[in-house]
Amino acid sequence: MSLRAEPSSRARARIRAFSVGYTLVALLLIALIAWPMLSSAADGTGPGTGGVVTSDDYYDPWENPEPTAASLTDGTWTGHGQQYIPLTGLTPGEPLLFTYLDEDTPISAVFLAESGAAGDDLDPAEFSDYSSDPFHVIPTASEMTVWIRARTADEWRLRIAPVRLDARAGIVSGNGSETFVYTGAATAARMTARGDYSVRLTVTTVEGRDPEYRSFKDSSSTIAWPDSTAVVFSVDSYDDSTSWSIEFFEPAPAATPTPAPTATPTSSTAATHPEGEADE
């Protein structure tokens, strides 16, 4: 009868250390394999909580060779995933207001392009900030197409309608939140805020919503934007205790040429040719 020797305490410690190390390596490998799948679900390029969206055209939905239009009922657009919205009867330069009817909308970006344009060379304007708050877009033609970038294939509902905004120029000032449209020739201005709280300024042109985060608190600085037929300025203030002003740097008017003075007859000429007398 043979006796099997029991492993020593040192050997048992080595075995436990090996097992723990092997488990950690296995967990790390599982995480590395699962991470791309989790990331794709989060950004909409793969299965998500609301279903599967088309991965090939997620970032550029206008590249879909067979896009599907959303439906319009009583002023409400309803669609799924990356369906597009055809708009007609627009007034170029007149802002439109996008309003999401669902707080948890699966839409992450909204693009606007002229109708009929599609393909790899299309460069539409982007209007979005990854929130469900209403925002403005500015059409450049009477017929345009809204392309949707959606995180999932869930249903989305929204309204798109013209909005009447006050046209302002020169120096615009106020207290609290305000949204207005500027149609002048300036492409720069000075923003000043005075008070205890910050104000945020959002600038929207025909090229899209400016992604720069502009926040001002008891300060003054110069801002600029691309040349645009119309520009929507949205001032978001915590309350009315903070005052703000925007001074537009209007270009100087073009100089008008001064007309040349009209020549008058000299005294010698008048003497030689008196009025009413015929020449010899």
Rosetta silent file (secondary structure, phi, psi, omega in degrees, C-alpha in Angstrom):
SEQUENCE: MSLRAEPSSRARARIRAFSVGYTLVALLLIALIAWPMLSSAADGTGPGTGGVVTSDDYYDPWENPEPTAASLTDGTWTGHGQQYIPLTGLTPGEPLLFTYLDEDTPISAVFLAESGAAGDDLDPAEFSDYSSDPFHVIPTASEMTVWIRARTADEWRLRIAPVRLDARAGIVSGNGSETFVYTGAATAARMTARGDYSVRLTVTTVEGRDPEYRSFKDSSSTIAWPDSTAVVFSVDSYDDSTSWSIEFFEPAPAATPTPAPTATPTSSTAATHPEGEADE
SCORE:     score description
SCORE:     0.000 S_00000001
   1 L     0.000  124.691 -177.291    0.000    0.000    0.000 S_00000001
   2 L   -96.010  145.204  177.938    1.481    3.294   -1.154 S_00000001
   3 L  -103.823  130.508  178.460    1.075    6.513    0.705 S_00000001
   4 L   -91.575  125.782 -178.143    0.422    9.773   -1.264 S_00000001
   5 L   -73.985  135.606  176.168    2.282   12.713    0.179 S_00000001
   6 L   -77.096  141.976  179.156    0.180   15.818    0.953 S_00000001
   7 L   -65.617  144.417  179.430    1.426   19.056   -0.654 S_00000001
   8 L   -69.292  167.431  179.084    3.239   21.367    1.682 S_00000001
   9 H   -62.976  -34.575  178.481    1.804   24.738    2.705 S_00000001
  10 H   -66.722  -39.383  179.693    4.272   26.474    0.344 S_00000001
  11 H   -67.272  -40.998  178.448    3.104   24.357   -2.569 S_00000001
  12 H   -62.787  -36.473  178.674   -0.527   25.043   -1.775 S_00000001
  13 H   -64.616  -39.993  178.852    0.201   28.779   -1.751 S_00000001
  14 H   -65.414  -37.897  179.627    1.824   28.523   -5.198 S_00000001
  15 H   -65.096  -43.183  178.894   -1.212   26.646   -6.514 S_00000001
  16 H   -64.394  -40.623  179.127   -3.599   29.279   -5.180 S_00000001
  17 H   -62.656  -41.525  178.785   -1.504   32.097   -6.667 S_00000001
  18 H   -63.032  -41.606 -178.917   -1.485   30.350  -10.051 S_00000001
  19 H   -64.697  -43.519  178.917   -5.291   29.915   -9.936 S_00000001
  20 H   -63.897  -43.510  179.218   -5.871   33.570   -9.066 S_00000001
  21 H   -62.947  -41.809  179.221   -3.525   34.736  -11.823 S_00000001
  22 H   -62.848  -40.921  179.383   -5.183   32.454  -14.369 S_00000001
  23 H   -64.734  -41.506  179.325   -8.625   33.808  -13.396 S_00000001
  24 H   -64.126  -42.759  178.452   -7.496   37.421  -13.743 S_00000001
  25 H   -62.456  -41.343  179.897   -6.011   36.779  -17.190 S_00000001
  26 H   -63.923  -42.606  178.662   -9.244   35.063  -18.291 S_00000001
  27 H   -64.473  -37.968  178.271  -11.367   37.972  -17.070 S_00000001
  28 H   -63.942  -41.991  178.359   -9.114   40.449  -18.879 S_00000001
  29 H   -64.138  -40.784  178.054   -9.455   38.524  -22.131 S_00000001
  30 H   -62.405  -40.782  179.479  -13.245   38.434  -21.770 S_00000001
  31 H   -64.968  -41.323  179.719  -13.308   42.195  -21.197 S_00000001
  32 H   -64.366  -35.881  179.866  -11.152   42.865  -24.251 S_00000001
  33 H   -74.189  -37.644 -175.269  -13.424   40.744  -26.417 S_00000001
  34 H   -80.558  -24.118 -175.151  -16.657   42.240  -25.062 S_00000001
  35 H   -58.263  -47.651  178.159  -15.588   45.901  -25.133 S_00000001
  36 H   -58.508  -36.563  179.787  -15.999   46.475  -28.909 S_00000001
  37 H   -67.782  -40.882  178.372  -19.489   44.978  -28.758 S_00000001
  38 H   -66.916  -38.625  179.623  -20.482   47.189  -25.827 S_00000001
  39 H   -65.395  -43.557 -179.437  -19.054   50.271  -27.520 S_00000001
  40 H   -64.349  -34.836  177.766  -20.895   49.599  -30.761 S_00000001
  41 H   -68.204  -34.142 -178.036  -24.148   49.205  -28.870 S_00000001
  42 H   -71.979  -38.664 -176.810  -23.572   52.516  -27.099 S_00000001
  43 H   -95.705    4.091  173.492  -22.871   54.569  -30.228 S_00000001
  44 L    92.467    4.872 -178.551  -25.515   52.949  -32.398 S_00000001
  45 L   -94.260   11.071  178.797  -23.323   50.876  -34.686 S_00000001
  46 L  -160.049 -167.753 -178.673  -24.559   47.584  -33.340 S_00000001
  47 L   -60.698  132.834  176.875  -27.266   45.987  -31.230 S_00000001
  48 E  -127.595 -173.321 -177.661  -28.560   48.311  -28.540 S_00000001
  49 L   -66.410  -24.917 -177.366  -31.347   48.276  -26.005 S_00000001
  50 L  -101.907   10.320 -179.776  -33.804   49.474  -28.607 S_00000001
  51 E   120.916 -168.119 -176.729  -32.869   47.154  -31.433 S_00000001
  52 L  -109.566  133.130  175.302  -30.373   47.075  -34.267 S_00000001
  53 L  -109.278  162.307 -179.965  -29.648   50.010  -36.544 S_00000001
  54 L   -67.797  120.204 -174.977  -27.898   49.968  -39.894 S_00000001
  55 L   -80.487  -29.240 -173.917  -24.194   50.141  -39.118 S_00000001
  56 L   -65.911  -33.301 -175.598  -22.945   50.974  -42.628 S_00000001
  57 L  -118.163   24.793 -177.486  -24.631   54.384  -42.777 S_00000001
  58 L   -62.953  -49.064 -178.240  -24.831   55.302  -39.101 S_00000001
  59 L   -77.382  -29.173 -179.946  -22.422   58.226  -39.328 S_00000001
  60 L  -128.733   76.362 -174.384  -23.461   59.210  -42.883 S_00000001
  61 H   -61.970  -22.850  179.759  -27.123   58.205  -43.279 S_00000001
  62 H   -71.468   -8.574  177.780  -27.365   59.912  -46.695 S_00000001
  63 H   -83.748   -4.112  176.933  -25.076   57.210  -48.103 S_00000001
  64 L   -65.313  120.620 -177.752  -27.875   54.646  -47.819 S_00000001
  65 L   -68.698  -20.639  179.948  -28.698   53.699  -51.447 S_00000001
  66 L  -132.450   69.258 -178.358  -32.336   52.946  -50.542 S_00000001
  67 L   -71.852  156.939 -179.882  -33.365   55.362  -47.778 S_00000001
  68 L  -117.368  134.624 -178.701  -36.869   55.305  -46.316 S_00000001
  69 E   -83.411  146.857  173.809  -38.898   58.434  -45.591 S_00000001
  70 L   -74.502  169.355 -178.574  -40.599   59.082  -42.262 S_00000001
  71 E  -106.456  149.326 -178.527  -44.356   59.638  -42.143 S_00000001
  72 E  -118.538  123.961  178.637  -46.174   62.913  -41.448 S_00000001
  73 E  -139.081  117.603  178.163  -49.486   63.011  -39.579 S_00000001
  74 L    52.158   44.096  176.351  -51.086   66.202  -38.236 S_00000001
  75 L    80.476    3.080 -179.675  -47.773   68.039  -38.172 S_00000001
  76 E  -112.574  126.652  175.121  -45.881   65.232  -36.442 S_00000001
  77 E   -90.112  130.164  178.963  -43.074   63.317  -38.131 S_00000001
  78 E  -125.357  130.132 -179.235  -42.789   59.690  -37.033 S_00000001
  79 E  -151.016  176.685  178.240  -39.914   57.439  -38.028 S_00000001
  80 E  -131.324  140.310  174.969  -37.660   54.604  -36.989 S_00000001
  81 L    57.437 -125.207 -172.144  -33.879   54.468  -36.969 S_00000001
  82 L  -107.503   34.857  173.951  -32.355   56.528  -39.752 S_00000001
  83 L   -65.957  150.359 -175.619  -35.395   57.339  -41.850 S_00000001
  84 E  -103.617  168.111 -178.150  -35.229   60.755  -43.485 S_00000001
  85 E  -124.107  117.629  175.962  -37.636   63.718  -43.582 S_00000001
  86 E   -88.163  127.701 -179.407  -38.423   65.540  -46.859 S_00000001
  87 E  -114.122  136.651  178.666  -39.257   69.230  -46.369 S_00000001
  88 L  -133.458  166.604  177.555  -40.938   71.458  -48.963 S_00000001
  89 L    67.069   29.577 -178.873  -42.305   74.996  -49.116 S_00000001
  90 L   -85.315  156.663  172.540  -39.446   76.448  -47.086 S_00000001
  91 L  -107.557  112.512 -178.567  -38.312   80.054  -47.071 S_00000001
  92 L   -54.608  133.571 -179.898  -34.507   80.243  -47.356 S_00000001
  93 L    87.160   -9.892  178.283  -33.041   82.015  -44.333 S_00000001
  94 L   -91.755  116.649 -174.805  -36.203   81.614  -42.224 S_00000001
  95 L   -61.388  149.268  173.245  -35.343   79.519  -39.135 S_00000001
  96 E  -115.126  148.322  178.683  -37.189   76.317  -38.329 S_00000001
  97 E  -108.957  122.722  174.776  -37.713   74.963  -34.837 S_00000001
  98 E   -92.493  127.902  177.816  -37.134   71.243  -34.176 S_00000001
  99 E  -129.138  118.624  175.469  -39.071   69.910  -31.212 S_00000001
 100 E   -78.062  134.067  179.417  -38.710   66.330  -29.964 S_00000001
 101 L   -93.383   -4.322  175.842  -41.980   64.914  -28.676 S_00000001
 102 L  -124.934  129.095 -178.234  -40.260   62.179  -26.669 S_00000001
 103 L   -64.014  -39.784 -179.462  -37.762   63.038  -23.961 S_00000001
 104 L   -95.749   56.913 -179.856  -35.786   59.844  -24.505 S_00000001
 105 L   -69.257  140.585  178.807  -35.439   60.259  -28.265 S_00000001
 106 L   -81.468    2.333 -177.612  -32.979   57.842  -29.895 S_00000001
 107 E   -79.598  130.869  178.770  -31.784   60.595  -32.282 S_00000001
 108 E  -110.796  -14.711  179.670  -28.199   61.726  -31.720 S_00000001
 109 E  -158.685  148.368  178.612  -27.710   64.052  -34.704 S_00000001
 110 E  -127.576  130.860 -179.198  -29.764   65.932  -37.310 S_00000001
 111 E  -120.910  150.696 -179.556  -28.413   66.922  -40.717 S_00000001
 112 E  -130.776  127.748 -179.173  -29.884   69.234  -43.350 S_00000001
 113 E  -143.648  160.061  177.789  -29.070   69.100  -47.068 S_00000001
 114 E   -65.120  142.562 -177.493  -30.628   70.200  -50.340 S_00000001
 115 L   -63.228  145.885  178.697  -33.150   67.725  -51.704 S_00000001
 116 L    88.400  -14.740  179.284  -31.961   65.309  -54.322 S_00000001
 117 L   -89.477  128.772  177.591  -28.391   65.411  -53.091 S_00000001
 118 L  -158.555  156.582  178.160  -27.025   62.105  -51.834 S_00000001
 119 L   124.826 -177.969 -174.911  -23.810   60.167  -51.946 S_00000001
 120 L   -65.884  -28.573 -174.518  -20.284   60.207  -50.625 S_00000001
 121 L   -88.190    1.861  179.974  -19.614   63.831  -51.646 S_00000001
 122 L   -74.316  133.796  179.814  -22.563   65.279  -49.730 S_00000001
 123 L  -127.294   76.649 -175.813  -21.543   67.571  -46.891 S_00000001
 124 L   -73.546  162.577  175.915  -24.772   68.488  -45.067 S_00000001
 125 E   -79.997  140.917 -177.953  -25.044   70.942  -42.221 S_00000001
 126 E  -107.309  128.708  179.348  -25.231   69.354  -38.748 S_00000001
 127 L  -128.026  100.632  179.277  -27.636   70.632  -36.121 S_00000001
 128 L  -172.936  158.997  173.393  -27.519   68.721  -32.826 S_00000001
 129 L  -148.039   26.836  176.192  -26.076   68.703  -29.323 S_00000001
 130 L    57.001   41.482  175.225  -27.070   65.255  -28.006 S_00000001
 131 L  -138.966  169.260  179.596  -30.012   66.587  -26.004 S_00000001
 132 L   -98.805    8.881  178.747  -33.784   66.510  -26.267 S_00000001
 133 L   -72.313  150.616  174.958  -34.149   70.306  -26.046 S_00000001
 134 L   -60.973  150.310  178.588  -35.681   72.183  -29.019 S_00000001
 135 E  -148.617  166.529 -175.718  -33.170   73.667  -31.453 S_00000001
 136 E  -107.256  150.721  169.447  -33.131   75.739  -34.646 S_00000001
 137 E  -132.015  156.033 -177.744  -32.070   74.997  -38.206 S_00000001
 138 L  -123.681  111.689  179.809  -31.759   77.439  -41.114 S_00000001
 139 L   -74.837  153.490  177.870  -32.770   76.237  -44.608 S_00000001
 140 L  -116.605   -0.100 -179.759  -30.966   77.456  -47.705 S_00000001
 141 L  -148.471  167.149 -178.668  -33.491   76.251  -50.312 S_00000001
 142 L   -75.323  -21.865  176.763  -37.247   75.777  -50.671 S_00000001
 143 L  -128.304  125.576 -178.409  -36.873   71.985  -50.625 S_00000001
 144 E  -141.986  164.535 -178.887  -34.467   70.239  -48.264 S_00000001
 145 E  -120.753  131.547  174.645  -33.917   66.829  -46.688 S_00000001
 146 E   -96.812  121.242  177.092  -33.424   66.105  -43.009 S_00000001
 147 E  -103.595  133.596 -174.043  -31.155   63.110  -42.417 S_00000001
 148 E  -106.618  133.820  169.431  -31.387   61.415  -39.043 S_00000001
 149 E  -107.264  112.706 -175.620  -28.596   59.705  -37.113 S_00000001
 150 E  -114.786  141.501 -179.316  -30.279   57.362  -34.640 S_00000001
 151 L   -74.378  -31.463 -179.466  -28.680   55.281  -31.920 S_00000001
 152 L  -137.891  178.922  177.625  -31.284   52.522  -32.159 S_00000001
 153 L   -89.809   13.563  178.971  -34.192   51.446  -34.337 S_00000001
 154 L   -64.736  158.595  178.778  -36.688   52.764  -31.792 S_00000001
 155 E   -71.851  143.900  172.494  -39.492   55.043  -32.943 S_00000001
 156 E  -130.129  150.369  179.902  -38.973   58.794  -32.786 S_00000001
 157 E  -133.859  135.873 -179.933  -41.487   61.643  -33.077 S_00000001
 158 E  -155.166  166.131  176.427  -40.773   65.302  -33.722 S_00000001
 159 E  -125.080  143.749  178.552  -42.196   68.488  -35.165 S_00000001
 160 E  -130.544  119.302 -175.714  -40.558   70.913  -37.564 S_00000001
 161 E  -148.306  149.256  174.777  -42.162   74.314  -38.031 S_00000001
 162 E   -61.259  147.390  179.609  -41.178   77.881  -38.951 S_00000001
 163 L  -129.079  136.121 -179.959  -40.581   80.081  -35.937 S_00000001
 164 L   -91.943  114.789  179.349  -40.909   83.837  -35.813 S_00000001
 165 L  -115.307  147.126  175.959  -37.893   85.416  -34.135 S_00000001
 166 L   -66.132  135.365  175.275  -37.169   89.090  -33.577 S_00000001
 167 E   -88.393  125.544 -176.850  -34.561   90.460  -35.978 S_00000001
 168 L  -126.552  157.855  178.793  -31.879   92.358  -34.069 S_00000001
 169 L  -158.513  177.953  178.965  -28.721   94.266  -35.037 S_00000001
 170 L    70.496 -117.343  176.344  -26.257   96.813  -33.670 S_00000001
 171 E  -116.018  119.414  179.879  -25.996   96.277  -29.895 S_00000001
 172 E  -109.112  128.994 -178.859  -28.393   93.737  -28.392 S_00000001
 173 E  -137.994  160.893  179.688  -28.703   93.570  -24.609 S_00000001
 174 E  -178.040 -178.195  174.271  -30.960   91.965  -22.066 S_00000001
 175 E  -130.435  133.318 -178.021  -31.437   90.076  -18.823 S_00000001
 176 L    87.512 -168.409 -175.297  -32.335   86.423  -18.753 S_00000001
 177 L   -83.602  145.890  179.045  -32.748   84.079  -21.698 S_00000001
 178 E  -160.658  146.030  175.978  -33.507   85.300  -25.212 S_00000001
 179 E  -129.084  131.097  179.537  -33.366   84.011  -28.787 S_00000001
 180 E  -145.641  170.313  179.675  -33.223   86.269  -31.839 S_00000001
 181 E  -116.383  138.873  177.551  -32.088   86.229  -35.464 S_00000001
 182 E  -114.436  128.313 -177.918  -29.368   88.417  -36.964 S_00000001
 183 L  -120.824   15.291  179.797  -29.420   89.077  -40.724 S_00000001
 184 L   -80.439 -169.734 -175.229  -26.680   91.689  -41.027 S_00000001
 185 L   -96.256   -2.800 -177.766  -23.239   91.421  -42.609 S_00000001
 186 L   -71.131  147.526  174.141  -21.170   91.037  -39.425 S_00000001
 187 L  -125.060   15.075  177.481  -19.295   87.796  -38.755 S_00000001
 188 E  -154.543  157.562 -179.740  -17.962   88.794  -35.325 S_00000001
 189 E  -159.552  168.727  175.146  -19.206   90.449  -32.165 S_00000001
 190 E  -112.212  124.036  179.472  -18.281   91.145  -28.563 S_00000001
 191 E  -101.865  129.912 -179.745  -20.209   89.261  -25.896 S_00000001
 192 E  -129.695  134.735  176.790  -20.323   90.730  -22.400 S_00000001
 193 E  -130.069  135.259 -179.913  -21.946   89.273  -19.272 S_00000001
 194 E  -132.627  120.243  179.340  -22.187   90.977  -15.898 S_00000001
 195 L   154.171 -175.666 -175.773  -23.578   89.248  -12.816 S_00000001
 196 L   -84.268  -16.758 -175.146  -23.206   86.356  -10.400 S_00000001
 197 L  -117.863  160.928  179.624  -24.237   83.595  -12.803 S_00000001
 198 L   -84.016  152.522  170.487  -22.999   82.321  -16.146 S_00000001
 199 E  -121.698  144.700  178.507  -24.830   82.702  -19.429 S_00000001
 200 E  -110.599  138.331  179.605  -24.436   80.330  -22.350 S_00000001
 201 E  -116.557  127.076  175.551  -24.507   81.467  -25.976 S_00000001
 202 E  -114.574  130.092 -178.165  -25.420   79.142  -28.850 S_00000001
 203 E  -114.871  128.876  179.715  -24.815   80.289  -32.435 S_00000001
 204 E  -126.121  126.558  177.738  -26.547   78.635  -35.409 S_00000001
 205 E  -120.902 -176.270  177.881  -25.794   79.461  -39.052 S_00000001
 206 L   -68.015  -15.980  178.247  -26.697   77.874  -42.395 S_00000001
 207 L   -87.366   -1.639  177.421  -23.590   75.711  -41.933 S_00000001
 208 E   123.010 -177.233  178.754  -25.014   74.154  -38.785 S_00000001
 209 E   -84.548  126.505 -178.063  -24.982   74.570  -35.065 S_00000001
 210 L   -64.831  120.626 -177.376  -21.631   75.798  -33.770 S_00000001
 211 L   -74.249   -9.238 -177.941  -20.275   72.996  -31.551 S_00000001
 212 L   -67.766  134.007  178.303  -18.178   75.405  -29.478 S_00000001
 213 L   -88.137  112.762 -178.160  -19.382   75.739  -25.903 S_00000001
 214 E  -109.564  112.492  179.243  -19.560   79.451  -25.128 S_00000001
 215 E  -126.913  135.368 -176.424  -20.080   80.324  -21.472 S_00000001
 216 E  -129.755  133.515  175.889  -19.610   83.805  -19.993 S_00000001
 217 L  -140.293  110.263  179.684  -19.517   84.893  -16.366 S_00000001
 218 L    48.631   50.800 -175.881  -18.713   88.481  -15.491 S_00000001
 219 E  -151.107  173.859  179.314  -16.500   88.699  -18.567 S_00000001
 220 E  -146.033  133.430  179.483  -16.244   90.015  -22.105 S_00000001
 221 E  -156.152  163.402 -178.591  -14.750   88.393  -25.200 S_00000001
 222 E   -90.471  137.895  176.282  -14.971   88.364  -28.992 S_00000001
 223 E  -121.381  156.940 -179.868  -16.897   85.652  -30.821 S_00000001
 224 E  -142.199  160.331 -179.298  -16.974   84.824  -34.547 S_00000001
 225 L  -153.743  161.092  179.977  -19.062   82.698  -36.913 S_00000001
 226 L   -67.280  153.647  176.758  -19.133   81.784  -40.632 S_00000001
 227 L   -59.360  130.937 -174.243  -20.743   84.174  -43.099 S_00000001
 228 L  -150.022  145.620  177.996  -24.455   83.341  -43.208 S_00000001
 229 L   -65.088  -26.955  176.480  -27.651   84.828  -44.632 S_00000001
 230 L  -149.983  146.888  179.453  -29.164   84.473  -41.161 S_00000001
 231 E  -134.162  129.077  177.381  -27.749   83.648  -37.738 S_00000001
 232 E   -98.475  124.364  176.792  -29.749   82.504  -34.714 S_00000001
 233 E  -109.337  124.638  177.950  -28.368   83.602  -31.329 S_00000001
 234 E  -118.937  115.780  177.925  -29.712   81.826  -28.235 S_00000001
 235 E  -100.610  120.971 -179.743  -28.748   83.239  -24.845 S_00000001
 236 E  -110.884  112.157 -176.474  -29.418   80.838  -21.980 S_00000001
 237 E  -117.102  145.959  179.952  -29.310   82.534  -18.574 S_00000001
 238 L   -62.166  -45.289  175.874  -29.870   81.065  -15.116 S_00000001
 239 L  -157.019 -170.522 -175.850  -32.137   83.959  -14.142 S_00000001
 240 L   -84.994    3.496 -176.802  -32.705   87.659  -14.780 S_00000001
 241 L   -78.626  -15.984 -179.904  -30.021   88.818  -12.346 S_00000001
 242 L  -102.752  126.350  177.885  -27.253   88.580  -14.948 S_00000001
 243 E   -96.306  151.531 -179.887  -27.152   91.195  -17.697 S_00000001
 244 E  -145.968  159.910  176.528  -25.576   90.595  -21.092 S_00000001
 245 E  -149.938  148.512  176.287  -24.937   92.414  -24.352 S_00000001
 246 E  -126.793  114.896  179.159  -23.801   91.484  -27.864 S_00000001
 247 E  -102.588  111.382 -178.302  -22.171   94.233  -29.945 S_00000001
 248 E   -79.576  133.125  179.198  -22.052   93.276  -33.621 S_00000001
 249 L   -86.580   83.086 -178.796  -19.009   94.445  -35.549 S_00000001
 250 L   -70.407  137.011  177.266  -20.792   95.767  -38.612 S_00000001
 251 L   -66.785  148.502 -179.844  -18.534   96.389  -41.619 S_00000001
 252 L   -64.908  140.991  178.568  -18.059  100.023  -42.557 S_00000001
 253 L   -63.262  146.185  179.800  -20.343  101.159  -45.408 S_00000001
 254 L   -64.596  139.020 -179.290  -18.734  101.371  -48.809 S_00000001
 255 L   -68.645  135.638  178.214  -17.573  104.875  -49.702 S_00000001
 256 L   -88.958  126.351  179.997  -19.759  106.634  -52.304 S_00000001
 257 L   -59.261  136.531  177.850  -17.721  108.202  -55.133 S_00000001
 258 L   -82.001  124.310 -178.874  -17.863  112.007  -55.088 S_00000001
 259 L   -65.188  146.437  179.288  -19.112  113.342  -58.471 S_00000001
 260 L   -67.696  142.859  179.979  -16.731  115.591  -60.364 S_00000001
 261 L   -64.809  145.266  179.500  -17.640  119.326  -60.204 S_00000001
 262 L   -80.891  131.940 -179.340  -19.478  120.763  -63.248 S_00000001
 263 L   -70.301  139.845  177.894  -17.412  123.279  -65.259 S_00000001
 264 L  -114.688  147.449 -179.283  -18.788  126.865  -65.428 S_00000001
 265 L   -62.048  143.788  177.071  -18.048  129.377  -68.197 S_00000001
 266 L   -81.858  166.094 -179.089  -15.230  131.868  -67.540 S_00000001
 267 H   -64.355  -37.014 -178.986  -15.726  135.614  -67.739 S_00000001
 268 H   -67.174  -36.869  179.530  -13.700  135.916  -70.970 S_00000001
 269 H   -67.874  -41.089  179.966  -15.811  133.276  -72.654 S_00000001
 270 H   -64.278  -33.609  178.652  -19.017  134.966  -71.587 S_00000001
 271 H   -71.114  -37.513 -178.201  -17.773  138.265  -73.042 S_00000001
 272 H   -71.467  -35.432 -178.054  -16.840  136.701  -76.374 S_00000001
 273 L  -123.592   76.032  179.458  -20.172  134.864  -76.668 S_00000001
 274 L   -63.401  148.428 -176.356  -22.839  136.987  -74.990 S_00000001
 275 L   -64.494  133.336  178.118  -26.111  135.216  -74.334 S_00000001
 276 L    88.143   -3.694 -178.494  -28.637  135.574  -77.189 S_00000001
 277 L  -104.747  130.914  179.939  -26.053  136.771  -79.778 S_00000001
 278 L   -77.184  152.590  176.580  -25.245  134.582  -82.816 S_00000001
 279 L   -70.551  149.107  174.458  -21.672  133.897  -83.869 S_00000001
 280 L   -66.245    0.000    0.000  -20.277  135.848  -86.816 S_00000001
